[in-house]
Amino acid sequence: MNIQVSKDIKGLSEDFAKWLVAYSNDVLEKQDIFTIALSGGSTPKLLHELLAQEPYKSQIDWSKWHFFMGDERFVPITDDRSNAKMAYETLLNHVPVKTEQIHFYITENIKPEESSKVYEALLKEYFAGKETGLDLVILGMGDDGHTLSLFPGQPIIHETEKWVDSFWLEAQDMYRITMTHPVANHAARVAFLVSGEKKIPALKEVIKGAYNPDKYPSQIIQPNPGELFWFIDEAAAAGLK
């Protein structure tokens, strides 16, 4: 586990952007494409905006990046709750990428369970049988310790057969669709981005507490043979001292 603490969310985003550019360029020296799973939530927004601006924008070979999504709210892409909508508005509409480089969930004119099967087939087309899967999975962590759509107490936390699954989340009155933990744990690198003092209790338990993924699902993310990175700001890291 690698932990980097930055002053605030701006510093975290800057530090991660630098790390991401260096990592992606290193990967592309060895292979033809760089595969990355984006995250929803508020923390990645500033990162996206940074990547779409100089100096980072010109340091990235956008023609070789392929974008996936870790999880999604099962709503139309026009809905403000859509992770895909946020990704387009903050990043993808502002950088030179083609439609065929973007691999997001289908959330319209399809049932959630069928959408999950389609996405699983897509992931298997790219990554089945390879030593590692995605080059990078970016994750956030909720105040309750959830990541992806792996929420406390939900059976989806322990799903190991399916690569992608959907389920009704009563607390949000909607379907969620998500990569399961084996997909994240098969990635070459996984990076959590965590900021803000509201994350202190969960972050402390996830990193230092007893293993209890039913209560703190982020604990189940343990890539092997890949590497796990935590990019945290000082406010969130206060409980780790």
URMO-V704517 format. One record per helix or strand of 2 or more residues. SS is the DSSP state (h for helix, s for strand). FROM is the first residue (numbers start at 1). TO is the last residue. If there is no record, write none. Layout:
SS|FROM|TO ; SS|FROM|TO
This chain:
s|2|6 ; h|9|28 ; s|34|38 ; h|43|51 ; h|57|59 ; h|62|64 ; s|65|69 ; s|71|73 ; h|83|90 ; h|92|94 ; h|99|101 ; s|102|103 ; h|112|127 ; s|136|139 ; h|155|158 ; s|164|169 ; h|170|172 ; s|174|179 ; h|181|185 ; s|189|194 ; h|197|208 ; h|217|220 ; s|227|233 ; h|234|240
